[in-house]
Amino acid sequence: MSATPSAATPPQGTVSDPANIDPRIFDLYDEYCHGKMDRRTFLSRAAALGVVGGLAMAHALLPNYARAQTISFTDERIKATYVSYPSPGGNGEQIRGYLVQPTGEGPFPVVLIVHENRGLNPHIEDVARRAAVAGFLALAPDALTPLGGYPGNDDDGKAMQATLDRGKIFTDMLNGARWLKAHEASNGKLGVTGFCFGGGVANYLATEMGADLAASAPFYGAAAKTDAVPNIKAAMLIHYAEDDPRVNAMRPDYEAALQAAGVDYAMFTYPGTRHGFHNNSTPRFDKEQAAIAWERTVAHFDKHLR
């Protein structure tokens, strides 16, 4: 009997199988994800390419969070709740976040999970639950809190996040990291990971927090400013997609700065992947490479936070 494909992995031969999606539509989707066009423009430009099934391919790339959940919010291995923490100097006086704790006795090593450029969507909440299942007290803040929080869809979320002061979002995440590190269930050892925009935040926090951050694992995020790299004391595990020109262009200067500063770091490029390959809600997801990257991330945090 043949195995049934998982909900997060499209069966081969379907329009949502990555191998069947025209690369030009992937490129348009990358622009759409980074706020360079709205949903309607993305779909119309995909249709205008003249590719057979192009519009269906574009629709297939849109996230399906219900199908991509890997850890239920009622999973008996975790305790999840929403919390608020003070954020002086940020976009809001209080920032809401999703706090997920492993069952059992603490204290626990703690990990901040930073979302992409669209607020705290269901995928990032699922990542926080994954971290808790792996034994970490995880906090996933929502930068959109001052605007009412994640609105339930990524299109509005991206538009909302674009209106916020970017520097103050970084402050909101920094305040979340400090709050989590001081949590009563924390062992005092803090790590951070993030994706796309959140990957950039993970790099930034490494420069900003110095020895207060033990480990950072950014996924395909903007590099830290090279003149701030000597401030990094955290062990860095930096993930790159193979096909991600915008982010990868920053890599050589970043790596040179890390080497010059004597930072403990490792960089990995995942073959055959595109930007967003860890996100299992769209066909950009690469099941094999995402699993490798996550296993490395958990091992990195186990080594430096326990």
Long-range contacts (C-beta under 8 A, 24 or more apart in sequence): 7-67, 7-68, 8-67, 8-68, 8-70, 8-280, 8-281, 8-285, 8-287, 9-280, 9-285, 9-287, 10-60, 10-283, 15-53, 15-56, 15-57, 15-60, 16-60, 16-283, 17-283, 18-283, 18-284, 18-286, 20-57, 21-57, 21-60, 21-61, 21-283, 22-49, 22-51, 22-54, 22-57, 24-49, 24-51, 25-49, 25-51, 25-54, 25-57, 25-58, 25-61, 26-61, 26-274, 26-284, 28-58, 29-58, 29-61, 29-282, 29-284, 30-274, 30-275, 30-276, 33-116, 33-117, 33-196, 33-275, 33-276, 34-117, 34-196, 34-246, 35-117, 35-158, 35-159, 35-162, 38-155, 38-159, 39-155, 60-282, 60-283, 61-282, 61-283, 61-284, 62-282, 63-121, 63-123, 63-154, 63-279, 63-281, 63-282, 64-281, 64-282, 65-121, 65-122, 65-123, 65-126, 65-281, 66-122, 67-281, 68-122, 68-123, 68-126, 68-279, 68-280, 68-281, 68-285, 69-122, 69-126, 70-126, 70-129, 70-130, 70-280, 71-126, 71-129, 71-130, 71-133, 72-129, 73-125, 73-129, 75-129, 75-133, 76-103, 77-102, 77-103, 77-132, 77-133, 78-102, 78-103, 78-129, 78-132, 78-133, 79-103, 80-128, 80-129, 80-132, 83-139, 84-145, 85-141, 85-175, 85-176, 85-179, 86-175, 86-179, 87-171, 87-172, 87-175, 87-176, 88-175, 89-168, 89-171, 89-175, 90-168, 90-169, 90-171, 90-172, 90-175, 91-143, 91-145, 91-146, 91-164, 91-165, 91-168, 91-169, 91-171, 91-172, 92-145, 92-146, 92-172, 94-145, 95-141, 95-142, 95-143, 95-145, 95-146, 95-172, 95-175, 95-176, 96-120, 96-141, 96-142, 96-145, 96-149, 97-139, 97-140, 97-141, 97-142, 97-176, 98-124, 98-125, 98-128, 98-139, 98-140, 98-142, 99-137, 99-138, 99-139, 100-128, 100-129, 100-131, 100-132, 100-137, 100-138, 100-139, 100-140, 101-132, 101-137, 101-138, 101-185, 102-132, 102-133, 102-135, 102-136, 102-137, 106-137, 106-185, 106-186, 106-187, 107-185, 107-186, 107-187, 107-188, 108-135, 108-136, 108-137, 108-185, 108-186, 108-187, 109-135, 109-136, 109-137, 109-186, 109-187, 109-189, 109-190, 109-191, 109-301, 109-305, 109-306, 110-136, 110-137, 110-138, 110-139, 110-180, 110-181, 110-183, 110-186, 110-187, 110-189, 110-190, 110-191, 110-305, 111-136, 111-137, 111-138, 111-139, 111-190, 111-191, 111-192, 111-193, 111-301, 111-305, 112-138, 112-139, 112-140, 112-141, 112-173, 112-176, 112-177, 112-180, 112-190, 112-191, 112-192, 112-193, 112-194, 112-205, 113-138, 113-139, 113-140, 113-192, 113-193, 113-194, 113-198, 114-140, 114-141, 114-173, 114-192, 114-193, 114-194, 114-195, 114-197, 114-198, 114-199, 114-201, 114-202, 115-140, 115-141, 115-142, 115-143, 115-194, 115-195, 115-197, 115-198, 116-195, 116-196, 116-197, 116-198, 116-279, 117-158, 117-161, 117-162, 117-196, 117-197, 118-150, 118-154, 118-157, 118-158, 118-161, 119-143, 119-144, 119-149, 119-150, 119-151, 119-157, 119-160, 119-161, 120-144, 120-149, 120-150, 121-150, 121-154, 121-157, 122-281, 123-279, 123-280, 123-281, 124-195, 124-198, 127-195, 130-294, 131-193, 131-298, 134-298, 134-301, 135-302, 136-191, 136-301, 136-305, 137-180, 137-183, 137-185, 137-186, 139-176, 139-179, 139-180, 141-172, 141-173, 141-176, 143-169, 143-172, 143-173, 145-172, 161-197, 169-201, 170-201, 170-204, 170-208, 173-201, 173-205, 174-205, 174-208, 174-209, 177-205, 177-209, 177-213, 178-212, 181-212, 187-305, 187-306, 189-214, 189-304, 189-305, 189-306, 190-214, 190-215, 190-305, 191-215, 191-216, 191-217, 191-234, 191-300, 191-301, 191-304, 191-305, 192-216, 192-217, 193-217, 193-218, 193-219, 193-297, 194-218, 194-219, 194-221, 195-219, 195-220, 195-221, 195-276, 195-278, 195-279, 196-220, 196-221, 196-275, 196-276, 197-221, 199-239, 199-247, 203-238, 206-231, 206-232, 206-234, 206-236, 207-231, 207-232, 209-234, 214-304, 214-305, 215-300, 215-301, 215-303, 215-304, 215-305, 217-296, 217-297, 217-300, 217-301, 219-278, 219-293, 220-244, 220-247, 220-275, 220-276, 220-277, 221-247, 222-247, 222-250, 223-247, 223-250, 223-251, 223-253, 223-254, 224-254, 224-257, 226-253, 226-254, 226-256, 226-257, 229-254, 229-257, 229-258, 229-260, 229-261, 229-263, 230-257, 230-261, 232-258, 232-261, 232-263, 234-264, 234-304, 235-264, 235-265, 235-300, 235-303, 235-304, 236-263, 236-264, 236-265, 236-266, 237-265, 237-266, 237-268, 237-296, 237-297, 237-300, 238-265, 238-266, 238-267, 238-268, 239-268, 239-270, 239-278, 239-293, 239-296, 239-297, 240-267, 240-268, 240-269, 240-270, 241-269, 241-270, 241-273, 241-274, 241-275, 241-276, 241-277, 242-269, 242-270, 242-271, 242-272, 242-273, 242-274, 243-273, 243-274, 243-275, 244-273, 244-274, 244-275, 246-275, 247-275, 268-293, 268-296
